[in-house]
Amino acid sequence: VQLQASGGGLVQSGGSLRLSCAASGVLFLSIREMGWYRQAPGKQRELVTTITSSGTTNTADSVKGRLTISRGDTKNTVILQMDSLKPEDTGVYYCWAQTSPNTYWGQGTQVTVSS
């Protein structure tokens, strides 16, 4: 299974970015949940938001109302719409997927929010 993430970059505080992640090498129905984690410099990796195959989302309180996950137009794709970005949102964003019983990680994409 491969997770290909794209869409990171540099944006000013209050701006928006859109990340996408596509999973390949796996049957659509075998993915139970997909989403995003992030890691800021010097900090541990943390949950951003995930979405299950039935559409249930799990989102960190720190990003609720600003970062929104949704399914893409094609199967095995998720989108992270990031609005009202803050400098503390800076970090490497990792796409994540869970089948049963395995967990997969993408290579990470850098998001930098300048103040």
Contacts in CASP RR format, 6 or more apart in sequence:
PFRMAT RR
TARGET T0000
AUTHOR 0000-0000-0000
METHOD contacts of the structure
MODEL  1
VQLQASGGGLVQSGGSLRLSCAASGVLFLSIREMGWYRQAPGKQRELVTT
ITSSGTTNTADSVKGRLTISRGDTKNTVILQMDSLKPEDTGVYYCWAQTS
PNTYWGQGTQVTVSS
1 23 0 8 1.000
1 24 0 8 1.000
1 25 0 8 1.000
1 26 0 8 1.000
1 97 0 8 1.000
1 99 0 8 1.000
1 102 0 8 1.000
1 104 0 8 1.000
2 23 0 8 1.000
2 24 0 8 1.000
2 25 0 8 1.000
2 104 0 8 1.000
2 106 0 8 1.000
3 21 0 8 1.000
3 22 0 8 1.000
3 23 0 8 1.000
3 95 0 8 1.000
3 96 0 8 1.000
3 97 0 8 1.000
3 104 0 8 1.000
3 105 0 8 1.000
3 106 0 8 1.000
3 107 0 8 1.000
4 21 0 8 1.000
4 22 0 8 1.000
4 23 0 8 1.000
4 24 0 8 1.000
4 95 0 8 1.000
4 106 0 8 1.000
4 107 0 8 1.000
5 19 0 8 1.000
5 20 0 8 1.000
5 21 0 8 1.000
5 93 0 8 1.000
5 94 0 8 1.000
5 95 0 8 1.000
5 106 0 8 1.000
5 107 0 8 1.000
5 108 0 8 1.000
5 109 0 8 1.000
6 19 0 8 1.000
6 20 0 8 1.000
6 21 0 8 1.000
6 109 0 8 1.000
7 17 0 8 1.000
7 18 0 8 1.000
7 19 0 8 1.000
7 20 0 8 1.000
7 109 0 8 1.000
8 17 0 8 1.000
8 19 0 8 1.000
8 93 0 8 1.000
8 109 0 8 1.000
8 110 0 8 1.000
8 111 0 8 1.000
9 17 0 8 1.000
9 109 0 8 1.000
9 110 0 8 1.000
9 111 0 8 1.000
9 112 0 8 1.000
10 112 0 8 1.000
10 113 0 8 1.000
10 114 0 8 1.000
11 17 0 8 1.000
11 85 0 8 1.000
11 111 0 8 1.000
11 112 0 8 1.000
11 113 0 8 1.000
11 114 0 8 1.000
12 113 0 8 1.000
12 114 0 8 1.000
13 85 0 8 1.000
13 86 0 8 1.000
13 87 0 8 1.000
13 113 0 8 1.000
13 114 0 8 1.000
13 115 0 8 1.000
14 83 0 8 1.000
14 84 0 8 1.000
14 85 0 8 1.000
14 86 0 8 1.000
14 113 0 8 1.000
15 83 0 8 1.000
15 84 0 8 1.000
15 85 0 8 1.000
15 113 0 8 1.000
16 81 0 8 1.000
16 82 0 8 1.000
16 83 0 8 1.000
16 84 0 8 1.000
16 85 0 8 1.000
17 82 0 8 1.000
17 85 0 8 1.000
17 111 0 8 1.000
18 79 0 8 1.000
18 80 0 8 1.000
18 81 0 8 1.000
18 82 0 8 1.000
19 36 0 8 1.000
19 79 0 8 1.000
19 80 0 8 1.000
19 82 0 8 1.000
19 93 0 8 1.000
19 95 0 8 1.000
19 109 0 8 1.000
19 111 0 8 1.000
20 72 0 8 1.000
20 77 0 8 1.000
20 78 0 8 1.000
20 79 0 8 1.000
20 80 0 8 1.000
21 34 0 8 1.000
21 35 0 8 1.000
21 36 0 8 1.000
21 77 0 8 1.000
21 78 0 8 1.000
21 79 0 8 1.000
21 80 0 8 1.000
21 95 0 8 1.000
21 106 0 8 1.000
22 74 0 8 1.000
22 76 0 8 1.000
22 77 0 8 1.000
23 31 0 8 1.000
23 34 0 8 1.000
23 76 0 8 1.000
23 77 0 8 1.000
23 97 0 8 1.000
23 104 0 8 1.000
24 76 0 8 1.000
26 76 0 8 1.000
26 97 0 8 1.000
26 99 0 8 1.000
28 75 0 8 1.000
28 76 0 8 1.000
29 53 0 8 1.000
30 99 0 8 1.000
30 100 0 8 1.000
31 53 0 8 1.000
31 76 0 8 1.000
31 97 0 8 1.000
31 98 0 8 1.000
31 99 0 8 1.000
32 52 0 8 1.000
32 53 0 8 1.000
32 98 0 8 1.000
32 99 0 8 1.000
32 100 0 8 1.000
33 50 0 8 1.000
33 51 0 8 1.000
33 52 0 8 1.000
33 53 0 8 1.000
33 97 0 8 1.000
33 98 0 8 1.000
34 50 0 8 1.000
34 51 0 8 1.000
34 76 0 8 1.000
34 78 0 8 1.000
34 95 0 8 1.000
34 96 0 8 1.000
34 97 0 8 1.000
34 98 0 8 1.000
35 48 0 8 1.000
35 49 0 8 1.000
35 50 0 8 1.000
35 51 0 8 1.000
35 69 0 8 1.000
35 78 0 8 1.000
35 80 0 8 1.000
35 95 0 8 1.000
35 96 0 8 1.000
35 97 0 8 1.000
36 48 0 8 1.000
36 49 0 8 1.000
36 50 0 8 1.000
36 69 0 8 1.000
36 78 0 8 1.000
36 80 0 8 1.000
36 93 0 8 1.000
36 94 0 8 1.000
36 95 0 8 1.000
36 96 0 8 1.000
37 45 0 8 1.000
37 46 0 8 1.000
37 47 0 8 1.000
37 48 0 8 1.000
37 93 0 8 1.000
37 94 0 8 1.000
37 96 0 8 1.000
38 45 0 8 1.000
38 46 0 8 1.000
38 48 0 8 1.000
38 89 0 8 1.000
38 91 0 8 1.000
38 92 0 8 1.000
38 93 0 8 1.000
38 94 0 8 1.000
38 111 0 8 1.000
39 45 0 8 1.000
39 46 0 8 1.000
39 91 0 8 1.000
39 92 0 8 1.000
39 94 0 8 1.000
40 88 0 8 1.000
40 90 0 8 1.000
40 91 0 8 1.000
41 90 0 8 1.000
41 91 0 8 1.000
45 94 0 8 1.000
46 60 0 8 1.000
47 58 0 8 1.000
47 60 0 8 1.000
48 59 0 8 1.000
48 60 0 8 1.000
48 63 0 8 1.000
48 67 0 8 1.000
48 80 0 8 1.000
48 93 0 8 1.000
49 57 0 8 1.000
49 58 0 8 1.000
49 59 0 8 1.000
49 60 0 8 1.000
49 63 0 8 1.000
49 67 0 8 1.000
49 68 0 8 1.000
49 69 0 8 1.000
49 80 0 8 1.000
50 57 0 8 1.000
50 58 0 8 1.000
50 59 0 8 1.000
50 69 0 8 1.000
50 96 0 8 1.000
51 57 0 8 1.000
51 58 0 8 1.000
51 69 0 8 1.000
51 70 0 8 1.000
51 71 0 8 1.000
51 78 0 8 1.000
55 71 0 8 1.000
57 69 0 8 1.000
59 67 0 8 1.000
59 69 0 8 1.000
62 88 0 8 1.000
63 89 0 8 1.000
65 83 0 8 1.000
65 84 0 8 1.000
66 82 0 8 1.000
66 83 0 8 1.000
66 84 0 8 1.000
66 85 0 8 1.000
66 86 0 8 1.000
67 80 0 8 1.000
67 81 0 8 1.000
67 82 0 8 1.000
67 83 0 8 1.000
67 89 0 8 1.000
68 80 0 8 1.000
68 81 0 8 1.000
68 83 0 8 1.000
69 78 0 8 1.000
69 79 0 8 1.000
69 80 0 8 1.000
69 81 0 8 1.000
70 78 0 8 1.000
70 79 0 8 1.000
70 81 0 8 1.000
71 77 0 8 1.000
71 78 0 8 1.000
71 79 0 8 1.000
72 78 0 8 1.000
72 79 0 8 1.000
78 95 0 8 1.000
80 93 0 8 1.000
82 89 0 8 1.000
82 111 0 8 1.000
85 111 0 8 1.000
85 113 0 8 1.000
86 113 0 8 1.000
87 113 0 8 1.000
87 114 0 8 1.000
87 115 0 8 1.000
88 113 0 8 1.000
89 111 0 8 1.000
89 113 0 8 1.000
90 111 0 8 1.000
90 112 0 8 1.000
90 113 0 8 1.000
91 110 0 8 1.000
91 111 0 8 1.000
91 112 0 8 1.000
92 108 0 8 1.000
92 109 0 8 1.000
92 110 0 8 1.000
92 111 0 8 1.000
93 108 0 8 1.000
93 109 0 8 1.000
93 110 0 8 1.000
93 111 0 8 1.000
94 105 0 8 1.000
94 106 0 8 1.000
94 107 0 8 1.000
94 108 0 8 1.000
95 105 0 8 1.000
95 106 0 8 1.000
95 108 0 8 1.000
96 103 0 8 1.000
96 104 0 8 1.000
96 105 0 8 1.000
96 106 0 8 1.000
97 103 0 8 1.000
97 104 0 8 1.000
98 104 0 8 1.000
END
